[in-house]
Amino acid sequence: MGIHELVISGGEPFVRSDIFDFLSFCKKSKVETTVLTSGVLLDRKKIKTLKKTGVNVRMSLEGVSKEAHDYVRGKGALETFIKVMSIIREEKLENISVHFTLNKVNLPEVLALPYFLNKLGIKDVVLSTIKPTGNARLHPELLIEPESMPFVNKRLCTISKDRSIVFSHYKEENWKGFSCPAAFAKCGITSDGRITPCVFLGAEFLGSSIREHPFQYIWQNDKILNVLRNLSSNKNCLSCQLLLHLHGGCRARALYFYNDLNAIDPYCCQMKKPH
């Protein structure tokens, strides 16, 4: 089917006793595989085994202080993160990166991020902004107001000037028309085998199960996927000169703020304002 990238996340993937067998299989299948982990269950033995699998490892970081990181990950989580990164350096695990999710609590710390990462020897960072889904819905104090996005972008531009670290961002643009990559260039599979256009959409967007139908059949025929593929857009996006470039932004945010998949993504609109 031309699939070239697989991301394994959770929850926490390393609660599975068979995770290393699974990762080894993925690597042998020649699909670029990344396992996203908090690191709390990693020790030296597991890190050595990870190195043998050859998959990419991405560690979740929620802040450069205990207050910010532990607020999301639990008491003592930052201390564990630093300890695990130290072992990773000692074991020379090369294919390692960090996933830093911006939220309202860690936003004041963003300018300190390059210094923190350099101290730990981290050179590759993926940046994203918290989305209003999952536990974030239960903790609205973590959500960033749309009108703050120009300020957020300015902070990101500032830290991106540090050439000792490679900063990259998740893209929310489709390659054509209106909508994000959900159901066009990506999809999610839940732990019980259900397909979803995007892991950031809620339970009402769960489709068929790969335990009942072949994945290729679901990708081509599932009604939930086709809902995302047949969005009609809105007058604001249709009149936007940047529509062909930005494609309307994230559908999960549109759904959260306006209860409408066809609505604007307020983050997208705010980012186009001068700052």
PyRosetta script that sets phi, psi and omega in degrees:
from pyrosetta import init, pose_from_sequence

init()
pose = pose_from_sequence("MGIHELVISGGEPFVRSDIFDFLSFCKKSKVETTVLTSGVLLDRKKIKTLKKTGVNVRMSLEGVSKEAHDYVRGKGALETFIKVMSIIREEKLENISVHFTLNKVNLPEVLALPYFLNKLGIKDVVLSTIKPTGNARLHPELLIEPESMPFVNKRLCTISKDRSIVFSHYKEENWKGFSCPAAFAKCGITSDGRITPCVFLGAEFLGSSIREHPFQYIWQNDKILNVLRNLSSNKNCLSCQLLLHLHGGCRARALYFYNDLNAIDPYCCQMKKPH")
pose.set_psi(1, 1.1)
pose.set_omega(1, 179.0)
pose.set_phi(2, 80.3)
pose.set_psi(2, 14.1)
pose.set_omega(2, 178.7)
pose.set_phi(3, -72.5)
pose.set_psi(3, 128.6)
pose.set_omega(3, -176.8)
pose.set_phi(4, -122.3)
pose.set_psi(4, -4.1)
pose.set_omega(4, -177.7)
pose.set_phi(5, -142.3)
pose.set_psi(5, 135.0)
pose.set_omega(5, 177.8)
pose.set_phi(6, -131.4)
pose.set_psi(6, 129.1)
pose.set_omega(6, 176.3)
pose.set_phi(7, -115.7)
pose.set_psi(7, 126.0)
pose.set_omega(7, 179.8)
pose.set_phi(8, -107.5)
pose.set_psi(8, 117.8)
pose.set_omega(8, -179.2)
pose.set_phi(9, -131.7)
pose.set_psi(9, -157.1)
pose.set_omega(9, -177.9)
pose.set_phi(10, -154.1)
pose.set_psi(10, -137.0)
pose.set_omega(10, 4.9)
pose.set_phi(11, 44.4)
pose.set_psi(11, -152.4)
pose.set_omega(11, -178.8)
pose.set_phi(12, -123.4)
pose.set_psi(12, 111.5)
pose.set_omega(12, -175.6)
pose.set_phi(13, -57.6)
pose.set_psi(13, -30.3)
pose.set_omega(13, -172.7)
pose.set_phi(14, -81.4)
pose.set_psi(14, 7.3)
pose.set_omega(14, 169.1)
pose.set_phi(15, -76.5)
pose.set_psi(15, -16.5)
pose.set_omega(15, 179.3)
pose.set_phi(16, -79.6)
pose.set_psi(16, 131.7)
pose.set_omega(16, 179.0)
pose.set_phi(17, -71.2)
pose.set_psi(17, -21.8)
pose.set_omega(17, -176.8)
pose.set_phi(18, -102.4)
pose.set_psi(18, 15.2)
pose.set_omega(18, -172.6)
pose.set_phi(19, -60.6)
pose.set_psi(19, -36.7)
pose.set_omega(19, -176.8)
pose.set_phi(20, -73.1)
pose.set_psi(20, -33.6)
pose.set_omega(20, 173.8)
pose.set_phi(21, -62.7)
pose.set_psi(21, -41.7)
pose.set_omega(21, -179.6)
pose.set_phi(22, -65.2)
pose.set_psi(22, -44.6)
pose.set_omega(22, -179.9)
pose.set_phi(23, -64.6)
pose.set_psi(23, -39.1)
pose.set_omega(23, 178.2)
pose.set_phi(24, -63.9)
pose.set_psi(24, -41.0)
pose.set_omega(24, 178.0)
pose.set_phi(25, -62.5)
pose.set_psi(25, -43.2)
pose.set_omega(25, 179.8)
pose.set_phi(26, -59.8)
pose.set_psi(26, -43.0)
pose.set_omega(26, -178.7)
pose.set_phi(27, -66.2)
pose.set_psi(27, -41.0)
pose.set_omega(27, 178.6)
pose.set_phi(28, -64.7)
pose.set_psi(28, -26.8)
pose.set_omega(28, 179.0)
pose.set_phi(29, -76.4)
pose.set_psi(29, -3.4)
pose.set_omega(29, 177.0)
pose.set_phi(30, 62.1)
pose.set_psi(30, 32.5)
pose.set_omega(30, 171.2)
pose.set_phi(31, -103.2)
pose.set_psi(31, 129.2)
pose.set_omega(31, 179.4)
pose.set_phi(32, -61.1)
pose.set_psi(32, 112.7)
pose.set_omega(32, -171.7)
pose.set_phi(33, -115.4)
pose.set_psi(33, 132.2)
pose.set_omega(33, 176.3)
pose.set_phi(34, -124.8)
pose.set_psi(34, 132.0)
pose.set_omega(34, 175.5)
pose.set_phi(35, -107.7)
pose.set_psi(35, 124.7)
pose.set_omega(35, -177.0)
pose.set_phi(36, -100.0)
pose.set_psi(36, 121.5)
pose.set_omega(36, -172.5)
pose.set_phi(37, -141.1)
pose.set_psi(37, 153.2)
pose.set_omega(37, 173.0)
pose.set_phi(38, -78.7)
pose.set_psi(38, -20.0)
pose.set_omega(38, 179.6)
pose.set_phi(39, 86.2)
pose.set_psi(39, -5.1)
pose.set_omega(39, -173.0)
pose.set_phi(40, -67.3)
pose.set_psi(40, -21.2)
pose.set_omega(40, -179.2)
pose.set_phi(41, -103.1)
pose.set_psi(41, 4.5)
pose.set_omega(41, -178.6)
pose.set_phi(42, -87.4)
pose.set_psi(42, 136.4)
pose.set_omega(42, 171.8)
pose.set_phi(43, -131.3)
pose.set_psi(43, -177.4)
pose.set_omega(43, -175.7)
pose.set_phi(44, -59.9)
pose.set_psi(44, -41.8)
pose.set_omega(44, -179.1)
pose.set_phi(45, -61.9)
pose.set_psi(45, -45.0)
pose.set_omega(45, -179.3)
pose.set_phi(46, -68.3)
pose.set_psi(46, -35.6)
pose.set_omega(46, 179.0)
pose.set_phi(47, -66.4)
pose.set_psi(47, -39.0)
pose.set_omega(47, 176.1)
pose.set_phi(48, -63.2)
pose.set_psi(48, -40.0)
pose.set_omega(48, 177.9)
pose.set_phi(49, -67.0)
pose.set_psi(49, -39.9)
pose.set_omega(49, 177.0)
pose.set_phi(50, -58.5)
pose.set_psi(50, -42.1)
pose.set_omega(50, -179.9)
pose.set_phi(51, -59.3)
pose.set_psi(51, -37.7)
pose.set_omega(51, -179.9)
pose.set_phi(52, -69.5)
pose.set_psi(52, -32.9)
pose.set_omega(52, -179.4)
pose.set_phi(53, -68.3)
pose.set_psi(53, -29.7)
pose.set_omega(53, 178.8)
pose.set_phi(54, 78.4)
pose.set_psi(54, 7.2)
pose.set_omega(54, 179.2)
pose.set_phi(55, -79.7)
pose.set_psi(55, 163.3)
pose.set_omega(55, 175.5)
pose.set_phi(56, -78.4)
pose.set_psi(56, 141.2)
pose.set_omega(56, 179.0)
pose.set_phi(57, -119.0)
pose.set_psi(57, 127.0)
pose.set_omega(57, 179.6)
pose.set_phi(58, -122.9)
pose.set_psi(58, 119.0)
pose.set_omega(58, -177.5)
pose.set_phi(59, -94.4)
pose.set_psi(59, 135.7)
pose.set_omega(59, -179.6)
pose.set_phi(60, -82.4)
pose.set_psi(60, 129.3)
pose.set_omega(60, 177.3)
pose.set_phi(61, -127.3)
pose.set_psi(61, 130.1)
pose.set_omega(61, -175.8)
pose.set_phi(62, -112.9)
pose.set_psi(62, 3.1)
pose.set_omega(62, 179.7)
pose.set_phi(63, 168.3)
pose.set_psi(63, 166.1)
pose.set_omega(63, 179.4)
pose.set_phi(64, -99.2)
pose.set_psi(64, -2.5)
pose.set_omega(64, 176.1)
pose.set_phi(65, -117.4)
pose.set_psi(65, 158.8)
pose.set_omega(65, 175.8)
pose.set_phi(66, -60.8)
pose.set_psi(66, -37.6)
pose.set_omega(66, -177.3)
pose.set_phi(67, -59.2)
pose.set_psi(67, -43.2)
pose.set_omega(67, -176.5)
pose.set_phi(68, -79.4)
pose.set_psi(68, -50.2)
pose.set_omega(68, -176.1)
pose.set_phi(69, -67.8)
pose.set_psi(69, -47.0)
pose.set_omega(69, -177.6)
pose.set_phi(70, -69.1)
pose.set_psi(70, -22.9)
pose.set_omega(70, 177.5)
pose.set_phi(71, -59.5)
pose.set_psi(71, -35.9)
pose.set_omega(71, -179.4)
pose.set_phi(72, -93.8)
pose.set_psi(72, -41.5)
pose.set_omega(72, -169.7)
pose.set_phi(73, -97.6)
pose.set_psi(73, -11.4)
pose.set_omega(73, 179.0)
pose.set_phi(74, 106.4)
pose.set_psi(74, 158.9)
pose.set_omega(74, -176.0)
pose.set_phi(75, -59.1)
pose.set_psi(75, 131.0)
pose.set_omega(75, 178.4)
pose.set_phi(76, 84.3)
pose.set_psi(76, 0.8)
pose.set_omega(76, -174.1)
pose.set_phi(77, -67.7)
pose.set_psi(77, -38.9)
pose.set_omega(77, -179.5)
pose.set_phi(78, -67.0)
pose.set_psi(78, -39.9)
pose.set_omega(78, 177.2)
pose.set_phi(79, -59.4)
pose.set_psi(79, -41.0)
pose.set_omega(79, 177.3)
pose.set_phi(80, -66.3)
pose.set_psi(80, -42.1)
pose.set_omega(80, 178.6)
pose.set_phi(81, -56.7)
pose.set_psi(81, -48.8)
pose.set_omega(81, -178.5)
pose.set_phi(82, -63.5)
pose.set_psi(82, -40.9)
pose.set_omega(82, 179.2)
pose.set_phi(83, -63.0)
pose.set_psi(83, -44.9)
pose.set_omega(83, -179.9)
pose.set_phi(84, -64.7)
pose.set_psi(84, -40.6)
pose.set_omega(84, 178.9)
pose.set_phi(85, -64.0)
pose.set_psi(85, -33.2)
pose.set_omega(85, 176.8)
pose.set_phi(86, -64.3)
pose.set_psi(86, -43.3)
pose.set_omega(86, 178.0)
pose.set_phi(87, -65.5)
pose.set_psi(87, -39.8)
pose.set_omega(87, 178.8)
pose.set_phi(88, -59.3)
pose.set_psi(88, -41.6)
pose.set_omega(88, 177.0)
pose.set_phi(89, -64.2)
pose.set_psi(89, -44.2)
pose.set_omega(89, -178.9)
pose.set_phi(90, -63.1)
pose.set_psi(90, -36.2)
pose.set_omega(90, -178.7)
pose.set_phi(91, -87.4)
pose.set_psi(91, -2.0)
pose.set_omega(91, 176.3)
pose.set_phi(92, 57.6)
pose.set_psi(92, 43.7)
pose.set_omega(92, 172.6)
pose.set_phi(93, -76.0)
pose.set_psi(93, 109.9)
pose.set_omega(93, -169.8)
pose.set_phi(94, -85.8)
pose.set_psi(94, -36.7)
pose.set_omega(94, -174.2)
pose.set_phi(95, -85.5)
pose.set_psi(95, 60.1)
pose.set_omega(95, -176.1)
pose.set_phi(96, -120.0)
pose.set_psi(96, 138.8)
pose.set_omega(96, 176.1)
pose.set_phi(97, -143.0)
pose.set_psi(97, 173.1)
pose.set_omega(97, 179.8)
pose.set_phi(98, -122.1)
pose.set_psi(98, 141.3)
pose.set_omega(98, 173.8)
pose.set_phi(99, -108.4)
pose.set_psi(99, 113.3)
pose.set_omega(99, -179.6)
pose.set_phi(100, -108.2)
pose.set_psi(100, 116.6)
pose.set_omega(100, -179.9)
pose.set_phi(101, -100.4)
pose.set_psi(101, 117.3)
pose.set_omega(101, 178.6)
pose.set_phi(102, -70.7)
pose.set_psi(102, 133.0)
pose.set_omega(102, 172.0)
pose.set_phi(103, -142.1)
pose.set_psi(103, 178.1)
pose.set_omega(103, -174.0)
pose.set_phi(104, -68.6)
pose.set_psi(104, -27.8)
pose.set_omega(104, -179.7)
pose.set_phi(105, -75.4)
pose.set_psi(105, -41.7)
pose.set_omega(105, -176.9)
pose.set_phi(106, -91.2)
pose.set_psi(106, -5.8)
pose.set_omega(106, -178.6)
pose.set_phi(107, -55.7)
pose.set_psi(107, -41.4)
pose.set_omega(107, 178.5)
pose.set_phi(108, -63.1)
pose.set_psi(108, -15.3)
pose.set_omega(108, -177.3)
pose.set_phi(109, -96.7)
pose.set_psi(109, -2.4)
pose.set_omega(109, -169.8)
pose.set_phi(110, -58.9)
pose.set_psi(110, -40.3)
pose.set_omega(110, -177.9)
pose.set_phi(111, -65.1)
pose.set_psi(111, -21.4)
pose.set_omega(111, 178.0)
pose.set_phi(112, -87.2)
pose.set_psi(112, -3.9)
pose.set_omega(112, -175.5)
pose.set_phi(113, -61.7)
pose.set_psi(113, -47.4)
pose.set_omega(113, -179.3)
pose.set_phi(114, -57.8)
pose.set_psi(114, -42.6)
pose.set_omega(114, 179.8)
pose.set_phi(115, -62.6)
pose.set_psi(115, -44.2)
pose.set_omega(115, 179.6)
pose.set_phi(116, -60.9)
pose.set_psi(116, -45.5)
pose.set_omega(116, -178.4)
pose.set_phi(117, -66.2)
pose.set_psi(117, -41.0)
pose.set_omega(117, 179.5)
pose.set_phi(118, -63.0)
pose.set_psi(118, -37.4)
pose.set_omega(118, 178.1)
pose.set_phi(119, -61.7)
pose.set_psi(119, -33.0)
pose.set_omega(119, -178.8)
pose.set_phi(120, -91.7)
pose.set_psi(120, -2.0)
pose.set_omega(120, 179.9)
pose.set_phi(121, 74.9)
pose.set_psi(121, 24.4)
pose.set_omega(121, -179.3)
pose.set_phi(122, -90.5)
pose.set_psi(122, 126.7)
pose.set_omega(122, -174.5)
pose.set_phi(123, -115.5)
pose.set_psi(123, -9.1)
pose.set_omega(123, -173.1)
pose.set_phi(124, -132.0)
pose.set_psi(124, 118.8)
pose.set_omega(124, -174.8)
pose.set_phi(125, -133.1)
pose.set_psi(125, 132.3)
pose.set_omega(125, 173.0)
pose.set_phi(126, -102.7)
pose.set_psi(126, 125.4)
pose.set_omega(126, -179.5)
pose.set_phi(127, -104.0)
pose.set_psi(127, 138.3)
pose.set_omega(127, 172.6)
pose.set_phi(128, -144.6)
pose.set_psi(128, 166.5)
pose.set_omega(128, 177.3)
pose.set_phi(129, -110.2)
pose.set_psi(129, 137.5)
pose.set_omega(129, -177.1)
pose.set_phi(130, -54.5)
pose.set_psi(130, 139.0)
pose.set_omega(130, 179.2)
pose.set_phi(131, -108.8)
pose.set_psi(131, 149.1)
pose.set_omega(131, -175.7)
pose.set_phi(132, -78.9)
pose.set_psi(132, 69.3)
pose.set_omega(132, -178.8)
pose.set_phi(133, -146.9)
pose.set_psi(133, 163.5)
pose.set_omega(133, 178.5)
pose.set_phi(134, 59.7)
pose.set_psi(134, -136.8)
pose.set_omega(134, -179.0)
pose.set_phi(135, -65.6)
pose.set_psi(135, -21.5)
pose.set_omega(135, 178.6)
pose.set_phi(136, -63.3)
pose.set_psi(136, -29.2)
pose.set_omega(136, 176.1)
pose.set_phi(137, -66.9)
pose.set_psi(137, -27.2)
pose.set_omega(137, 179.2)
pose.set_phi(138, -84.9)
pose.set_psi(138, -10.8)
pose.set_omega(138, -179.6)
pose.set_phi(139, -131.4)
pose.set_psi(139, 69.7)
pose.set_omega(139, -177.5)
pose.set_phi(140, -62.2)
pose.set_psi(140, -15.8)
pose.set_omega(140, 177.7)
pose.set_phi(141, -67.2)
pose.set_psi(141, -13.9)
pose.set_omega(141, 177.1)
pose.set_phi(142, -85.5)
pose.set_psi(142, -19.5)
pose.set_omega(142, -173.9)
pose.set_phi(143, -75.5)
pose.set_psi(143, 141.0)
pose.set_omega(143, -180.0)
pose.set_phi(144, -93.5)
pose.set_psi(144, 128.9)
pose.set_omega(144, 179.0)
pose.set_phi(145, -64.6)
pose.set_psi(145, 140.0)
pose.set_omega(145, -179.2)
pose.set_phi(146, -52.9)
pose.set_psi(146, -38.7)
pose.set_omega(146, -177.4)
pose.set_phi(147, -67.5)
pose.set_psi(147, -11.2)
pose.set_omega(147, 178.1)
pose.set_phi(148, -87.7)
pose.set_psi(148, -6.6)
pose.set_omega(148, -173.2)
pose.set_phi(149, -63.9)
pose.set_psi(149, -36.3)
pose.set_omega(149, 174.5)
pose.set_phi(150, -59.5)
pose.set_psi(150, -39.1)
pose.set_omega(150, 176.7)
pose.set_phi(151, -64.8)
pose.set_psi(151, -43.1)
pose.set_omega(151, 177.8)
pose.set_phi(152, -59.7)
pose.set_psi(152, -45.9)
pose.set_omega(152, -178.8)
pose.set_phi(153, -62.4)
pose.set_psi(153, -37.0)
pose.set_omega(153, 178.9)
pose.set_phi(154, -64.3)
pose.set_psi(154, -40.9)
pose.set_omega(154, 177.2)
pose.set_phi(155, -63.4)
pose.set_psi(155, -42.0)
pose.set_omega(155, -179.4)
pose.set_phi(156, -65.9)
pose.set_psi(156, -38.6)
pose.set_omega(156, 177.1)
pose.set_phi(157, -63.1)
pose.set_psi(157, -37.0)
pose.set_omega(157, -179.6)
pose.set_phi(158, -65.0)
pose.set_psi(158, -49.3)
pose.set_omega(158, -177.2)
pose.set_phi(159, -72.8)
pose.set_psi(159, -24.5)
pose.set_omega(159, -179.8)
pose.set_phi(160, -68.6)
pose.set_psi(160, -14.7)
pose.set_omega(160, 178.5)
pose.set_phi(161, -74.9)
pose.set_psi(161, -12.9)
pose.set_omega(161, 177.0)
pose.set_phi(162, -74.5)
pose.set_psi(162, 107.5)
pose.set_omega(162, -173.4)
pose.set_phi(163, -79.2)
pose.set_psi(163, -4.5)
pose.set_omega(163, 178.6)
pose.set_phi(164, -79.3)
pose.set_psi(164, -10.7)
pose.set_omega(164, -178.3)
pose.set_phi(165, -128.7)
pose.set_psi(165, 139.7)
pose.set_omega(165, 175.8)
pose.set_phi(166, -94.6)
pose.set_psi(166, 110.7)
pose.set_omega(166, 177.4)
pose.set_phi(167, -98.1)
pose.set_psi(167, 131.3)
pose.set_omega(167, 175.4)
pose.set_phi(168, -131.3)
pose.set_psi(168, 162.2)
pose.set_omega(168, -175.9)
pose.set_phi(169, -127.1)
pose.set_psi(169, 149.7)
pose.set_omega(169, 169.7)
pose.set_phi(170, -71.5)
pose.set_psi(170, 131.9)
pose.set_omega(170, 179.3)
pose.set_phi(171, -89.1)
pose.set_psi(171, 136.4)
pose.set_omega(171, 179.4)
pose.set_phi(172, -111.4)
pose.set_psi(172, 18.8)
pose.set_omega(172, -178.7)
pose.set_phi(173, -100.9)
pose.set_psi(173, 140.9)
pose.set_omega(173, 170.8)
pose.set_phi(174, -83.6)
pose.set_psi(174, 170.2)
pose.set_omega(174, 179.5)
pose.set_phi(175, -90.6)
pose.set_psi(175, -5.8)
pose.set_omega(175, 178.9)
pose.set_phi(176, -159.2)
pose.set_psi(176, 157.9)
pose.set_omega(176, 172.1)
pose.set_phi(177, 59.7)
pose.set_psi(177, -146.6)
pose.set_omega(177, -177.2)
pose.set_phi(178, -109.1)
pose.set_psi(178, 140.6)
pose.set_omega(178, 174.2)
pose.set_phi(179, 116.4)
pose.set_psi(179, 167.1)
pose.set_omega(179, 179.6)
pose.set_phi(180, -86.3)
pose.set_psi(180, -176.0)
pose.set_omega(180, -178.0)
pose.set_phi(181, -71.1)
pose.set_psi(181, -9.5)
pose.set_omega(181, -176.9)
pose.set_phi(182, -56.3)
pose.set_psi(182, 125.6)
pose.set_omega(182, 179.6)
pose.set_phi(183, 75.0)
pose.set_psi(183, -4.4)
pose.set_omega(183, 175.4)
pose.set_phi(184, -106.1)
pose.set_psi(184, -54.4)
pose.set_omega(184, -176.9)
pose.set_phi(185, -117.8)
pose.set_psi(185, -4.4)
pose.set_omega(185, 179.8)
pose.set_phi(186, -155.6)
pose.set_psi(186, 163.6)
pose.set_omega(186, 170.3)
pose.set_phi(187, -156.6)
pose.set_psi(187, 172.4)
pose.set_omega(187, 177.2)
pose.set_phi(188, -119.5)
pose.set_psi(188, 155.6)
pose.set_omega(188, 173.9)
pose.set_phi(189, -126.2)
pose.set_psi(189, 122.0)
pose.set_omega(189, -178.0)
pose.set_phi(190, -75.2)
pose.set_psi(190, 171.5)
pose.set_omega(190, -178.1)
pose.set_phi(191, -63.3)
pose.set_psi(191, -22.7)
pose.set_omega(191, 177.9)
pose.set_phi(192, -101.1)
pose.set_psi(192, 13.1)
pose.set_omega(192, 170.8)
pose.set_phi(193, 94.3)
pose.set_psi(193, 2.9)
pose.set_omega(193, -179.2)
pose.set_phi(194, -80.2)
pose.set_psi(194, 141.3)
pose.set_omega(194, 176.6)
pose.set_phi(195, -85.4)
pose.set_psi(195, 141.5)
pose.set_omega(195, 171.9)
pose.set_phi(196, -137.9)
pose.set_psi(196, 141.9)
pose.set_omega(196, 179.1)
pose.set_phi(197, -57.1)
pose.set_psi(197, -33.4)
pose.set_omega(197, -178.6)
pose.set_phi(198, -155.7)
pose.set_psi(198, 140.8)
pose.set_omega(198, -178.5)
pose.set_phi(199, -68.4)
pose.set_psi(199, -12.8)
pose.set_omega(199, -179.8)
pose.set_phi(200, -91.4)
pose.set_psi(200, -2.4)
pose.set_omega(200, 173.9)
pose.set_phi(201, -90.3)
pose.set_psi(201, 153.7)
pose.set_omega(201, -172.2)
pose.set_phi(202, -78.7)
pose.set_psi(202, -175.0)
pose.set_omega(202, -176.1)
pose.set_phi(203, -62.0)
pose.set_psi(203, -25.2)
pose.set_omega(203, -179.7)
pose.set_phi(204, -69.9)
pose.set_psi(204, -8.3)
pose.set_omega(204, 179.6)
pose.set_phi(205, -109.8)
pose.set_psi(205, 24.0)
pose.set_omega(205, 173.8)
pose.set_phi(206, -84.3)
pose.set_psi(206, 133.5)
pose.set_omega(206, -178.4)
pose.set_phi(207, -105.3)
pose.set_psi(207, -147.2)
pose.set_omega(207, -176.9)
pose.set_phi(208, -68.8)
pose.set_psi(208, 167.7)
pose.set_omega(208, -178.6)
pose.set_phi(209, -105.1)
pose.set_psi(209, 139.0)
pose.set_omega(209, 176.4)
pose.set_phi(210, -70.9)
pose.set_psi(210, -7.9)
pose.set_omega(210, 175.5)
pose.set_phi(211, -84.6)
pose.set_psi(211, -8.5)
pose.set_omega(211, 179.9)
pose.set_phi(212, -116.0)
pose.set_psi(212, -27.1)
pose.set_omega(212, -179.1)
pose.set_phi(213, -139.6)
pose.set_psi(213, 150.3)
pose.set_omega(213, 176.1)
pose.set_phi(214, -61.4)
pose.set_psi(214, 145.9)
pose.set_omega(214, -178.4)
pose.set_phi(215, -57.3)
pose.set_psi(215, -43.3)
pose.set_omega(215, -178.5)
pose.set_phi(216, -60.4)
pose.set_psi(216, -40.0)
pose.set_omega(216, 177.8)
pose.set_phi(217, -63.2)
pose.set_psi(217, -44.3)
pose.set_omega(217, 179.7)
pose.set_phi(218, -62.9)
pose.set_psi(218, -45.3)
pose.set_omega(218, -178.9)
pose.set_phi(219, -58.2)
pose.set_psi(219, -36.6)
pose.set_omega(219, -176.7)
pose.set_phi(220, -86.3)
pose.set_psi(220, -22.3)
pose.set_omega(220, -169.0)
pose.set_phi(221, -127.1)
pose.set_psi(221, -12.7)
pose.set_omega(221, -172.0)
pose.set_phi(222, -64.6)
pose.set_psi(222, 134.3)
pose.set_omega(222, -176.8)
pose.set_phi(223, -65.1)
pose.set_psi(223, -36.9)
pose.set_omega(223, -179.3)
pose.set_phi(224, -64.6)
pose.set_psi(224, -43.0)
pose.set_omega(224, 178.0)
pose.set_phi(225, -62.5)
pose.set_psi(225, -38.6)
pose.set_omega(225, -178.9)
pose.set_phi(226, -70.4)
pose.set_psi(226, -23.0)
pose.set_omega(226, 173.6)
pose.set_phi(227, -59.9)
pose.set_psi(227, -44.6)
pose.set_omega(227, 179.3)
pose.set_phi(228, -70.4)
pose.set_psi(228, -31.0)
pose.set_omega(228, -177.3)
pose.set_phi(229, -78.2)
pose.set_psi(229, -12.4)
pose.set_omega(229, -175.8)
pose.set_phi(230, -120.9)
pose.set_psi(230, 31.5)
pose.set_omega(230, 178.2)
pose.set_phi(231, -68.9)
pose.set_psi(231, 146.8)
pose.set_omega(231, -174.4)
pose.set_phi(232, -98.5)
pose.set_psi(232, -4.1)
pose.set_omega(232, 179.7)
pose.set_phi(233, 70.3)
pose.set_psi(233, -166.0)
pose.set_omega(233, -178.1)
pose.set_phi(234, -146.8)
pose.set_psi(234, 164.9)
pose.set_omega(234, -172.4)
pose.set_phi(235, -64.8)
pose.set_psi(235, -32.6)
pose.set_omega(235, 179.7)
pose.set_phi(236, -66.3)
pose.set_psi(236, -46.2)
pose.set_omega(236, 179.0)
pose.set_phi(237, -68.1)
pose.set_psi(237, -39.6)
pose.set_omega(237, -178.7)
pose.set_phi(238, -65.0)
pose.set_psi(238, -26.8)
pose.set_omega(238, 179.0)
pose.set_phi(239, -92.2)
pose.set_psi(239, -1.3)
pose.set_omega(239, -177.1)
pose.set_phi(240, -78.9)
pose.set_psi(240, 130.2)
pose.set_omega(240, 179.9)
pose.set_phi(241, -69.0)
pose.set_psi(241, -17.3)
pose.set_omega(241, -178.6)
pose.set_phi(242, -100.1)
pose.set_psi(242, 10.8)
pose.set_omega(242, -176.2)
pose.set_phi(243, -57.9)
pose.set_psi(243, -43.9)
pose.set_omega(243, -177.9)
pose.set_phi(244, -66.6)
pose.set_psi(244, -19.9)
pose.set_omega(244, 179.0)
pose.set_phi(245, -94.6)
pose.set_psi(245, -41.7)
pose.set_omega(245, -174.6)
pose.set_phi(246, -100.2)
pose.set_psi(246, -26.1)
pose.set_omega(246, 174.7)
pose.set_phi(247, 63.3)
pose.set_psi(247, 15.5)
pose.set_omega(247, 173.7)
pose.set_phi(248, 96.8)
pose.set_psi(248, -5.3)
pose.set_omega(248, 175.4)
pose.set_phi(249, 79.2)
pose.set_psi(249, -152.9)
pose.set_omega(249, -170.5)
pose.set_phi(250, -86.6)
pose.set_psi(250, 128.4)
pose.set_omega(250, -180.0)
pose.set_phi(251, -75.9)
pose.set_psi(251, -28.1)
pose.set_omega(251, 178.0)
pose.set_phi(252, -65.5)
pose.set_psi(252, -38.6)
pose.set_omega(252, 177.6)
pose.set_phi(253, -70.6)
pose.set_psi(253, -38.7)
pose.set_omega(253, 176.5)
pose.set_phi(254, -59.1)
pose.set_psi(254, -41.7)
pose.set_omega(254, -179.3)
pose.set_phi(255, -66.8)
pose.set_psi(255, -39.9)
pose.set_omega(255, -178.3)
pose.set_phi(256, -68.4)
pose.set_psi(256, -47.3)
pose.set_omega(256, -174.1)
pose.set_phi(257, -79.3)
pose.set_psi(257, -30.1)
pose.set_omega(257, -173.7)
pose.set_phi(258, -127.5)
pose.set_psi(258, 0.0)
pose.set_omega(258, -179.2)
pose.set_phi(259, 55.8)
pose.set_psi(259, 37.6)
pose.set_omega(259, -175.5)
pose.set_phi(260, -152.5)
pose.set_psi(260, 118.5)
pose.set_omega(260, 178.8)
pose.set_phi(261, -62.5)
pose.set_psi(261, -25.7)
pose.set_omega(261, -178.0)
pose.set_phi(262, -86.8)
pose.set_psi(262, -4.7)
pose.set_omega(262, -174.7)
pose.set_phi(263, -74.4)
pose.set_psi(263, 173.7)
pose.set_omega(263, 176.5)
pose.set_phi(264, -70.2)
pose.set_psi(264, 155.6)
pose.set_omega(264, 165.3)
pose.set_phi(265, -93.5)
pose.set_psi(265, 110.6)
pose.set_omega(265, -175.0)
pose.set_phi(266, -62.1)
pose.set_psi(266, -27.1)
pose.set_omega(266, 175.9)
pose.set_phi(267, -64.3)
pose.set_psi(267, -42.8)
pose.set_omega(267, -179.8)
pose.set_phi(268, -60.4)
pose.set_psi(268, -45.7)
pose.set_omega(268, -179.4)
pose.set_phi(269, -64.6)
pose.set_psi(269, -43.4)
pose.set_omega(269, -179.3)
pose.set_phi(270, -65.4)
pose.set_psi(270, -34.5)
pose.set_omega(270, -178.2)
pose.set_phi(271, -67.1)
pose.set_psi(271, -19.0)
pose.set_omega(271, -179.6)
pose.set_phi(272, -84.9)
pose.set_psi(272, -7.3)
pose.set_omega(272, -179.8)
pose.set_phi(273, -80.8)
pose.set_psi(273, 149.3)
pose.set_omega(273, 177.9)
pose.set_phi(274, -64.5)
pose.set_psi(274, 147.5)
pose.set_omega(274, -178.6)
pose.set_phi(275, -145.5)
pose.dump_pdb("model.pdb")
